[in-house]
Every structure is written in C-alpha cells, then in structure tokens.
Amino acid sequence: EAQVTQNPRYLITVTGKKLTVTCSQNMNHEYMSWYRQDPGLGLRQIYYSMNVEVTDKGDVPEGYKVSRKEKRNFPLILESPSPNQTSLYFCASRRIGVEQYFGPGTRLTVT
Amino acid sequence: AQSVTQLDSHVSVSEGTPVLLRCNYSSSYSPSLFWYVQHPNKGLQLLLKYTSAATLVKGINGFEAEFKKSETSFHLTKPSAHMSDAAEYFCVVSDRGWAAGNKLTFGGGTRVLVKP
C-alpha cells in the first residue's frame, strides 16, 4: 500500500531534550516536506526536500533541522525543543505533477 | 509571493442543504489550487485540484470547485451536505509551477458542522 508513515504518532517531552520525528514514504517520490499545523493558521511548511541531499527552508524553519540521506526518509530534528514548538506535525511526499500525500501526523507536546 | 484566505473559519449547514466554502488567493504566477479535507484526528486527503485545465473541477464525494481568475477565487461547493462531510477543509495554492516547485501555502481552514 502506498503510504507516508511517521513515528512517533504522539510525543510528550521537556524543553531542551533533543528529539527526532521520522518520516518514510514507499512511493519513490522526489519531493518531501514537513509542515506544522496550528489552530487558525492552517499548515505551514517547515522544510522541504527536492531530492537526496537537497533541502531548503520553508516558512517557519527556526528551531528545526532536516536531512535527506535516502530518498525514502526525511527525518525532522528538534535539537532543543521549546514549548512554542508544541504542535501537530505532518510529513508529505509527492512526485512531479502528482498531488501531495500526507502522513497521519505527529502530535508533539513540549513542557 | 502567494497567499490564501479562507473567508469563513466555521460554516454550519443542515444535512441535505448546499455547502459553500469560500477561498481567495493571491499568486504571482499561474497558480495551481487544491482543496484538502481533514476529518477529526485524521491526516489530510485531497478533494480536488486545479492545474490550468478546465476551470470547473470535480472532486471526490460530490465536491466541486470553480477557478475564477478575474475574482482570484476558488470556492468549494457541494449540492447536498452529508453528515460525513463534517470536517476541516483547507484551500491550498502553489504558484511556482506545479511541476517545478514544492511550495504549498495553506489557508487557515474552514471547519464544517453538519446538523441533522
């Protein structure tokens, strides 16, 4: 089944404790993105990648890092999480000319 | 730069009546436009997309949207609401060329309530 998977689905952590949210797609898509969803703001793009080793900032990249060492994986790294990064995070992937497929979401709470 | 404004944050309709969700966009180039739906505690699902072909776009579950360049609008409609349509809907624009770019800008969302 074609899908985008994210882990973990739920995470509660404390300020400053490094964490990684994994994202994987099995569709051989070139493009992958990370978004955060906050009430009333829709989804805002954090980072995106157009292929292996090619990444760029989205609208709200501060406090986040990404890497794209393999085509199927695009982890999101929070080196020192803060409470304002409490949000619902979505990973997405697509091929050129095809709509974006979204993962199920990761709900992160930083206390 | 591109932006999207969803004119209603909440819409309440009775089952069996029409649904209208309004979306205005701003784009420097010829835009691609999308509507996504998000059911409670679920991910996002594509309802329909406009990518410079027919201006009236039909999607899944009886939804359709009309691209009006002169009004910079892409409103979503459905003739008869069903209880299962209760969800949040997002209008999305991409103006760096759908094939070339990956920049999507989301509207703030419209939450639809369907009353029996």
HADDOCK unambig.tbl for C-alpha pairs under 7 A between the chains (distance, minus, plus):
assign (segid A and resid 40 and name CA) (segid B and resid 108 and name CA) 5.01 0.50 0.50
assign (segid A and resid 40 and name CA) (segid B and resid 109 and name CA) 6.68 0.50 0.50
assign (segid A and resid 41 and name CA) (segid B and resid 108 and name CA) 4.53 0.50 0.50
assign (segid A and resid 42 and name CA) (segid B and resid 106 and name CA) 5.70 0.50 0.50
assign (segid A and resid 42 and name CA) (segid B and resid 107 and name CA) 5.56 0.50 0.50
assign (segid A and resid 42 and name CA) (segid B and resid 108 and name CA) 4.05 0.50 0.50
assign (segid A and resid 42 and name CA) (segid B and resid 109 and name CA) 5.58 0.50 0.50
assign (segid A and resid 43 and name CA) (segid B and resid 106 and name CA) 5.63 0.50 0.50
assign (segid A and resid 44 and name CA) (segid B and resid 106 and name CA) 6.85 0.50 0.50
assign (segid A and resid 96 and name CA) (segid B and resid 99 and name CA) 5.09 0.50 0.50
assign (segid A and resid 96 and name CA) (segid B and resid 100 and name CA) 6.97 0.50 0.50
assign (segid A and resid 97 and name CA) (segid B and resid 98 and name CA) 6.43 0.50 0.50
assign (segid A and resid 97 and name CA) (segid B and resid 99 and name CA) 4.86 0.50 0.50
assign (segid A and resid 102 and name CA) (segid B and resid 43 and name CA) 6.46 0.50 0.50
assign (segid A and resid 102 and name CA) (segid B and resid 44 and name CA) 6.03 0.50 0.50
assign (segid A and resid 103 and name CA) (segid B and resid 43 and name CA) 6.32 0.50 0.50
assign (segid A and resid 104 and name CA) (segid B and resid 42 and name CA) 6.27 0.50 0.50
assign (segid A and resid 104 and name CA) (segid B and resid 43 and name CA) 4.61 0.50 0.50
assign (segid A and resid 105 and name CA) (segid B and resid 43 and name CA) 6.25 0.50 0.50
